[in-house]
Amino acid sequence: MKSQHQVVLSIGTNQGNRLKNIATCLELIHQKIGTIIKVSKVYETPSWGFDSDAFYNCALVLHTFCSANTILTKILKIETQLGRVRTATLGYQSRIIDIDLISFDAAIINTEKLQIPHPLMQNRRFVLLPMRDLNLDWEHPVFRKKIAELLEISSDKSVCIALQKLENPLDKIPLEQLNYIAFEGNIGAGKTTLATKIAEDFNAKIILERFADNPFLPKFYKDQNRYAFPLEMSFLADRYKQLSNDLAQFDLFKDFIVADYHIFKSLIFAKITLAEDEYRLYRNLFDIIYREMPKPNLYIYLYQNTEQLLENIKKRGRSYEQKISASYLDNINDGYLDYIKSQTELNILMIDVSGRDFVKNQEDYLYILEEIQKKIS
């Protein structure tokens, strides 16, 4: 599962409506590059290195799957979209917008086009002061100093005035008010990737299914009739144990919890894989367990078309999944849809993610967040 990068950007502007320039820039970064997690206050700072009107500056931290070079490319496009015109003139100039890539995780990058961390950040209070607002546990990988330490020893003594707070685009989507969200979907729908990303972006507690630890799973894909019952029983026992233990550690009224499964999936898969007499026995045991389990405040089913599911399964390369058939995936989807139609106790949202890639395309991820926002508003 691909992990997100933590990136710090610095924004500056000294032309036109400076506050509006920054607000628009934040929206575009959030839409095109990654999820803005924190935004600093906006600071008014004197021009640095040349004589001109004062700048408005801020810093932000975002989560993104993009590489550093891809981020740089997207930054330049946003600057152009906002009206910045780069010239061949040497030295510093007034500009309607300036976006600098300050840090990329704890990486050190030194190429012709890109230097990370930004080579001048330690000499610029208009970078360091906003970055301090972000309260990051980040250490300069070259100097081995925190932001507060860099500020103390910086040679820049210019006066930077904090003006006001800035709105974070993510604040418009208060998912944490739900307390407990469970994502579900067919094999290969991306529920684990999405649940993990949302947990990281919204600082939630995460519960991930331990499917890889099930010893019967590879055997089941080789001989379904023989291993279906022990597989489903072991899944049920493990899901019950994990959810009980994990949820017991959290406060369901205060913590924000995101899970990549709900225990009812056990019954859906069991109905497909078990013989009729085995299923009756299984159902009796399941009903006893299900009554004891806390229910999520929102149950989200990610619908993905079968063709894309097969492609995703192939891409992630788990050997025991490669022989999964389209008909098996269709049966699982039908089982979920029948379950969703029959439910009266759960608050359910179904999102069609067919043709969407919420890893490569930030706008697809925001579409999912907007669908959830519609449901809770």
Buried (B, 14 or more C-beta within 10 A) or exposed (E): EEEBBBBBBBBBBBBEEBBEBBBBBBBBBBBBBBBBBBBBBBBBBBBBEEEBEBBBBBBBBBBBBBEBBEBBEBBEEBBEEBEBEEEEEEEEBBBBBBBBBBBBBEEEEEEEEBEBBBEBBBBBBBBBBBBBBBEBEBBBEEEEBBBEBBBEEBEBEEEBEEBEEBEBBBEEBEBBEBBBBBBBBBBBBBBBBBBBBBBBBBEBBBBBBEBEEBEBBEBBBEEBEEBBBBBBBBBBEBBBEBBBEBBEEBEEEEBBBBBBBBBBBBBBBBBBBBEEEBBEEBBEBBEEBBEEBBBBBBBBBBBBBBEBBBEBBEEEEBEEBEEBEEEBBEBBBEBBBEBBEEEEEBBBBBBEBBEBBBBEEBEBBBBBBEBBBEBBE
